[in-house]
Amino acid sequence: MEKNRPCYEKRIGSIRVAIWENTSDTNGTPKKWHNVSLTRRYKDGNEWKEAPTLNGLGDLAQAALALQLATDWISQRQESSPAQDELTE
């Protein structure tokens, strides 16, 4: 079984943002939307791990940049294919 991979991924320092594309077909109407995950990588001994929490201003600045890049990536896709509506709620 193939593992589902993000359609976009970017690392800024220890912060990783990933975008996952989802599609559905409800009553013959195709819909596309994106989920975004934000994680912080850290090393515990010799092992790399991920955490959902951020540490201090440095992580916040990196997270803000990563989320802005994710926003730009999704916005560009929406502009290039207006027939695909992003679910907002």
TIVO-2410 file (N, C-alpha, C; in nm, 3 decimals):
# residues 89
REC num residu      c1      c2      c3 atome chaine
REC   1      M   0.084  -0.118   0.000     N      A
REC   1      M   0.000   0.000   0.000    CA      A
REC   1      M   0.089   0.125   0.000     C      A
REC   2      E   0.061   0.218  -0.091     N      A
REC   2      E   0.140   0.339  -0.103    CA      A
REC   2      E   0.097   0.442   0.001     C      A
REC   3      K   0.195   0.504   0.065     N      A
REC   3      K   0.167   0.605   0.166    CA      A
REC   3      K   0.128   0.736   0.099     C      A
REC   4      N   0.022   0.798   0.147     N      A
REC   4      N  -0.022   0.927   0.096    CA      A
REC   4      N   0.082   1.033   0.132     C      A
REC   5      R   0.122   1.111   0.033     N      A
REC   5      R   0.224   1.213   0.055    CA      A
REC   5      R   0.164   1.351   0.036     C      A
REC   6      P   0.224   1.451   0.101     N      A
REC   6      P   0.175   1.588   0.082    CA      A
REC   6      P   0.201   1.635  -0.061     C      A
REC   7      C   0.115   1.724  -0.109     N      A
REC   7      C   0.135   1.780  -0.243    CA      A
REC   7      C   0.232   1.898  -0.238     C      A
REC   8      Y   0.259   1.950  -0.118     N      A
REC   8      Y   0.355   2.059  -0.099    CA      A
REC   8      Y   0.416   2.042   0.039     C      A
REC   9      E   0.545   2.065   0.047     N      A
REC   9      E   0.615   2.056   0.175    CA      A
REC   9      E   0.730   2.155   0.175     C      A
REC  10      K   0.748   2.227   0.286     N      A
REC  10      K   0.855   2.325   0.297    CA      A
REC  10      K   0.908   2.324   0.439     C      A
REC  11      R   1.040   2.331   0.451     N      A
REC  11      R   1.103   2.342   0.583    CA      A
REC  11      R   1.167   2.480   0.596     C      A
REC  12      I   1.139   2.544   0.707     N      A
REC  12      I   1.202   2.671   0.742    CA      A
REC  12      I   1.266   2.648   0.879     C      A
REC  13      G   1.397   2.634   0.881     N      A
REC  13      G   1.464   2.601   1.007    CA      A
REC  13      G   1.413   2.468   1.059     C      A
REC  14      S   1.364   2.468   1.182     N      A
REC  14      S   1.312   2.344   1.242    CA      A
REC  14      S   1.163   2.323   1.217     C      A
REC  15      I   1.101   2.416   1.144     N      A
REC  15      I   0.957   2.411   1.120    CA      A
REC  15      I   0.928   2.349   0.984     C      A
REC  16      R   0.830   2.259   0.980     N      A
REC  16      R   0.788   2.196   0.854    CA      A
REC  16      R   0.640   2.222   0.834     C      A
REC  17      V   0.605   2.272   0.716     N      A
REC  17      V   0.465   2.286   0.678    CA      A
REC  17      V   0.440   2.190   0.562     C      A
REC  18      A   0.326   2.122   0.568     N      A
REC  18      A   0.288   2.028   0.462    CA      A
REC  18      A   0.143   2.052   0.425     C      A
REC  19      I   0.114   2.043   0.296     N      A
REC  19      I  -0.022   2.061   0.246    CA      A
REC  19      I  -0.067   1.929   0.185     C      A
REC  20      W  -0.187   1.889   0.222     N      A
REC  20      W  -0.248   1.765   0.173    CA      A
REC  20      W  -0.370   1.803   0.091     C      A
REC  21      E  -0.378   1.752  -0.031     N      A
REC  21      E  -0.492   1.781  -0.118    CA      A
REC  21      E  -0.598   1.672  -0.102     C      A
REC  22      N  -0.721   1.715  -0.087     N      A
REC  22      N  -0.834   1.623  -0.072    CA      A
REC  22      N  -0.937   1.654  -0.180     C      A
REC  23      T  -1.005   1.551  -0.226     N      A
REC  23      T  -1.110   1.570  -0.325    CA      A
REC  23      T  -1.231   1.486  -0.286     C      A
REC  24      S  -1.346   1.532  -0.329     N      A
REC  24      S  -1.469   1.455  -0.311    CA      A
REC  24      S  -1.562   1.487  -0.426     C      A
REC  25      D  -1.658   1.402  -0.446     N      A
REC  25      D  -1.759   1.422  -0.550    CA      A
REC  25      D  -1.895   1.404  -0.484     C      A
REC  26      T  -1.959   1.516  -0.453     N      A
REC  26      T  -2.089   1.514  -0.387    CA      A
REC  26      T  -2.197   1.551  -0.487     C      A
REC  27      N  -2.287   1.459  -0.509     N      A
REC  27      N  -2.398   1.482  -0.604    CA      A
REC  27      N  -2.348   1.527  -0.741     C      A
REC  28      G  -2.238   1.468  -0.786     N      A
REC  28      G  -2.186   1.501  -0.918    CA      A
REC  28      G  -2.105   1.629  -0.924     C      A
REC  29      T  -2.085   1.695  -0.811     N      A
REC  29      T  -2.008   1.819  -0.807    CA      A
REC  29      T  -1.872   1.792  -0.743     C      A
REC  30      P  -1.764   1.800  -0.822     N      A
REC  30      P  -1.631   1.775  -0.763    CA      A
REC  30      P  -1.588   1.892  -0.675     C      A
REC  31      K  -1.528   1.860  -0.563     N      A
REC  31      K  -1.476   1.960  -0.470    CA      A
REC  31      K  -1.332   1.925  -0.437     C      A
REC  32      K  -1.252   2.028  -0.416     N      A
REC  32      K  -1.113   2.009  -0.376    CA      A
REC  32      K  -1.085   2.102  -0.259     C      A
REC  33      W  -1.015   2.051  -0.158     N      A
REC  33      W  -0.974   2.135  -0.047    CA      A
REC  33      W  -0.840   2.086   0.005     C      A
REC  34      H  -0.779   2.168   0.089     N      A
REC  34      H  -0.645   2.137   0.141    CA      A
REC  34      H  -0.644   2.138   0.293     C      A
REC  35      N  -0.571   2.044   0.350     N      A
REC  35      N  -0.540   2.044   0.493    CA      A
REC  35      N  -0.393   2.081   0.506     C      A
REC  36      V  -0.361   2.156   0.610     N      A
REC  36      V  -0.224   2.201   0.632    CA      A
REC  36      V  -0.177   2.154   0.769     C      A
REC  37      S  -0.058   2.096   0.773     N      A
REC  37      S   0.001   2.058   0.902    CA      A
REC  37      S   0.129   2.137   0.925     C      A
REC  38      L   0.153   2.170   1.050     N      A
REC  38      L   0.271   2.245   1.091    CA      A
REC  38      L   0.335   2.170   1.206     C      A
REC  39      T   0.462   2.135   1.191     N      A
REC  39      T   0.532   2.062   1.296    CA      A
REC  39      T   0.671   2.121   1.318     C      A
REC  40      R   0.725   2.095   1.436     N      A
REC  40      R   0.860   2.138   1.471    CA      A
REC  40      R   0.946   2.014   1.489     C      A
REC  41      R   1.060   2.010   1.422     N      A
REC  41      R   1.152   1.897   1.436    CA      A
REC  41      R   1.254   1.929   1.546     C      A
REC  42      Y   1.289   1.826   1.622     N      A
REC  42      Y   1.392   1.841   1.724    CA      A
REC  42      Y   1.464   1.707   1.740     C      A
REC  43      K   1.581   1.714   1.797     N      A
REC  43      K   1.661   1.593   1.815    CA      A
REC  43      K   1.659   1.554   1.962     C      A
REC  44      D   1.627   1.428   1.987     N      A
REC  44      D   1.626   1.370   2.121    CA      A
REC  44      D   1.733   1.261   2.123     C      A
REC  45      G   1.851   1.296   2.173     N      A
REC  45      G   1.964   1.204   2.163    CA      A
REC  45      G   2.008   1.196   2.018     C      A
REC  46      N   2.005   1.077   1.961     N      A
REC  46      N   2.040   1.058   1.820    CA      A
REC  46      N   1.918   1.047   1.730     C      A
REC  47      E   1.801   1.063   1.787     N      A
REC  47      E   1.676   1.042   1.712    CA      A
REC  47      E   1.604   1.174   1.684     C      A
REC  48      W   1.562   1.193   1.558     N      A
REC  48      W   1.482   1.310   1.521    CA      A
REC  48      W   1.336   1.281   1.550     C      A
REC  49      K   1.269   1.380   1.609     N      A
REC  49      K   1.127   1.368   1.641    CA      A
REC  49      K   1.055   1.493   1.594     C      A
REC  50      E   0.921   1.485   1.595     N      A
REC  50      E   0.838   1.600   1.558    CA      A
REC  50      E   0.743   1.632   1.672     C      A
REC  51      A   0.716   1.762   1.689     N      A
REC  51      A   0.624   1.806   1.794    CA      A
REC  51      A   0.525   1.906   1.734     C      A
REC  52      P   0.403   1.910   1.787     N      A
REC  52      P   0.304   2.007   1.737    CA      A
REC  52      P   0.315   2.143   1.804     C      A
REC  53      T   0.409   2.158   1.898     N      A
REC  53      T   0.422   2.284   1.972    CA      A
REC  53      T   0.542   2.363   1.922     C      A
REC  54      L   0.540   2.493   1.946     N      A
REC  54      L   0.649   2.582   1.905    CA      A
REC  54      L   0.718   2.636   2.029     C      A
REC  55      N   0.847   2.670   2.016     N      A
REC  55      N   0.925   2.722   2.128    CA      A
REC  55      N   0.974   2.863   2.096     C      A
REC  56      G   0.914   2.963   2.158     N      A
REC  56      G   0.966   3.098   2.153    CA      A
REC  56      G   0.949   3.171   2.021     C      A
REC  57      L   1.006   3.290   2.019     N      A
REC  57      L   0.990   3.380   1.904    CA      A
REC  57      L   1.054   3.326   1.777     C      A
REC  58      G   1.166   3.256   1.789     N      A
REC  58      G   1.231   3.201   1.670    CA      A
REC  58      G   1.141   3.104   1.596     C      A
REC  59      D   1.080   3.012   1.670     N      A
REC  59      D   0.987   2.917   1.608    CA      A
REC  59      D   0.865   2.989   1.552     C      A
REC  60      L   0.816   3.090   1.624     N      A
REC  60      L   0.698   3.163   1.575    CA      A
REC  60      L   0.728   3.233   1.443     C      A
REC  61      A   0.845   3.294   1.432     N      A
REC  61      A   0.882   3.363   1.307    CA      A
REC  61      A   0.894   3.263   1.192     C      A
REC  62      Q   0.957   3.148   1.219     N      A
REC  62      Q   0.970   3.046   1.115    CA      A
REC  62      Q   0.834   2.991   1.076     C      A
REC  63      A   0.747   2.971   1.174     N      A
REC  63      A   0.612   2.919   1.147    CA      A
REC  63      A   0.532   3.019   1.065     C      A
REC  64      A   0.544   3.148   1.097     N      A
REC  64      A   0.472   3.250   1.022    CA      A
REC  64      A   0.514   3.249   0.875     C      A
REC  65      L   0.644   3.239   0.850     N      A
REC  65      L   0.693   3.234   0.712    CA      A
REC  65      L   0.645   3.107   0.642     C      A
REC  66      A   0.653   2.994   0.711     N      A
REC  66      A   0.609   2.867   0.651    CA      A
REC  66      A   0.461   2.871   0.617     C      A
REC  67      L   0.379   2.927   0.707     N      A
REC  67      L   0.235   2.936   0.681    CA      A
REC  67      L   0.205   3.034   0.568     C      A
REC  68      Q   0.283   3.142   0.557     N      A
REC  68      Q   0.263   3.236   0.446    CA      A
REC  68      Q   0.295   3.168   0.313     C      A
REC  69      L   0.402   3.089   0.309     N      A
REC  69      L   0.435   3.015   0.187    CA      A
REC  69      L   0.326   2.916   0.151     C      A
REC  70      A   0.269   2.850   0.251     N      A
REC  70      A   0.159   2.756   0.226    CA      A
REC  70      A   0.036   2.830   0.174     C      A
REC  71      T   0.007   2.945   0.232     N      A
REC  71      T  -0.106   3.028   0.186    CA      A
REC  71      T  -0.086   3.068   0.041     C      A
REC  72      D   0.034   3.113   0.008     N      A
REC  72      D   0.064   3.153  -0.130    CA      A
REC  72      D   0.049   3.036  -0.226     C      A
REC  73      W   0.097   2.918  -0.187     N      A
REC  73      W   0.090   2.800  -0.273    CA      A
REC  73      W  -0.055   2.763  -0.302     C      A
REC  74      I  -0.139   2.761  -0.198     N      A
REC  74      I  -0.281   2.728  -0.218    CA      A
REC  74      I  -0.349   2.835  -0.302     C      A
REC  75      S  -0.321   2.961  -0.274     N      A
REC  75      S  -0.383   3.072  -0.349    CA      A
REC  75      S  -0.349   3.064  -0.497     C      A
REC  76      Q  -0.224   3.032  -0.529     N      A
REC  76      Q  -0.184   3.020  -0.670    CA      A
REC  76      Q  -0.259   2.907  -0.739     C      A
REC  77      R  -0.282   2.797  -0.671     N      A
REC  77      R  -0.357   2.686  -0.731    CA      A
REC  77      R  -0.502   2.725  -0.755     C      A
REC  78      Q  -0.559   2.799  -0.662     N      A
REC  78      Q  -0.699   2.841  -0.678    CA      A
REC  78      Q  -0.713   2.937  -0.795     C      A
REC  79      E  -0.617   3.028  -0.812     N      A
REC  79      E  -0.623   3.124  -0.922    CA      A
REC  79      E  -0.606   3.055  -1.057     C      A
REC  80      S  -0.524   2.949  -1.062     N      A
REC  80      S  -0.497   2.883  -1.189    CA      A
REC  80      S  -0.607   2.785  -1.229     C      A
REC  81      S  -0.692   2.745  -1.134     N      A
REC  81      S  -0.803   2.655  -1.167    CA      A
REC  81      S  -0.929   2.700  -1.095     C      A
REC  82      P  -0.993   2.808  -1.143     N      A
REC  82      P  -1.109   2.863  -1.074    CA      A
REC  82      P  -1.229   2.769  -1.069     C      A
REC  83      A  -1.231   2.665  -1.151     N      A
REC  83      A  -1.344   2.572  -1.148    CA      A
REC  83      A  -1.343   2.486  -1.022     C      A
REC  84      Q  -1.227   2.474  -0.959     N      A
REC  84      Q  -1.216   2.394  -0.837    CA      A
REC  84      Q  -1.233   2.486  -0.717     C      A
REC  85      D  -1.340   2.470  -0.645     N      A
REC  85      D  -1.369   2.554  -0.530    CA      A
REC  85      D  -1.306   2.496  -0.405     C      A
REC  86      E  -1.243   2.582  -0.327     N      A
REC  86      E  -1.190   2.542  -0.196    CA      A
REC  86      E  -1.303   2.546  -0.095     C      A
REC  87      L  -1.318   2.440  -0.019     N      A
REC  87      L  -1.418   2.439   0.088    CA      A
REC  87      L  -1.367   2.528   0.200     C      A
REC  88      T  -1.449   2.620   0.245     N      A
REC  88      T  -1.404   2.713   0.348    CA      A
REC  88      T  -1.463   2.683   0.483     C      A
REC  89      E  -1.572   2.611   0.490     N      A
REC  89      E  -1.630   2.580   0.619    CA      A
REC  89      E  -1.689   2.443   0.618     C      A
***
